[in-house]
Amino acid sequence: QVQLVESGGGLVQTGGSLKLSCAASGSQIGFIFSFFDVGWYRQAPGKQRELVAGITISGVRKDADSAKGRFTISRDNDKNMVYLQMNSLKPEDTAVYYCNAAISNQNFWGQGTQVTVSS
């Protein structure tokens, strides 16, 4: 089992920045975070959960069009951490942001952190 805990959300004005963090831990012996593809997703009220940005185990990044040029995902495998630096935030970025870790067709999710961007 993998536990993911997000932090760093909050209320910010349009044009502001936030950095989200996700701490990963595993209850099984031999948990190796670097074996997981990781990503950040978000879900706004009344909308489906969508990928914001992801990094594979080989370091390949995938960003949603809405995130390109504004958001940067990174990971620190030594610390079992995933980050999402969000700049130039817009009201449409308002959502609950979830950390995801995936391995061998298994998906693990955190409980989410709220990001609210005021206009």
C-alpha positions, -999 to +999 in steps of 0.1 A: +000+000+000+012+035-008+002+066+011+003+101-005-002+133+014-005+166-004+002+200+010+007+236-001-028+245-014-046+277-004-061+309-016-041+331-040-049+360-063-048+359-100-013+359-113+001+345-080+021+313-074+018+282-052+039+252-048+022+219-040+041+191-023+033+154-022+049+131+003+049+094-005+054+065+018+049+027+015+038+002+040+055-027+022+091-037+027+111-027-003+089+003-013+109+022-039+094+055-049+115+058-081+097+028-095+064+048-097+051+071-124+038+102-106+015+130-115-007+158-104-044+158-113-072+183-105-109+183-102-131+214-103-167+213-091-189+196-116-160+185-138-141+153-143-106+148-128-080+157-153-042+153-156-023+185-149+013+172-152+031+139-149+066+124-147+074+088-156+101+067-139+124+076-167+119+113-162+096+120-192+072+148-185+037+152-198+019+185-192-017+194-200-021+222-225-035+244-197-003+239-176+023+244-203+045+274-196+030+280-162+033+248-141+063+226-135+063+192-120+094+177-103+103+148-081+129+140-055+132+102-053+156+104-024+130+122-004+100+104-018+085+137-029+066+152-058+062+189-064+041+211-086+052+247-090+023+268-103+029+303-116+006+328-132-024+312-116-059+319-131-094+316-116-099+286-139-071+268-120-094+266-090-098+229-081-088+202-057-054+190-067-045+153-062-012+135-062-011+102-081+015+074-081+011+045-105+029+011-109+019-021-127-017-009-134-022+001-098-031+037-090-027+054-056-042+088-047-038+113-020-068+130-004-062+163-023-054+199-015-077+228-024-064+256-046-085+286-050-076+315-073-095+347-067-101+372-096 
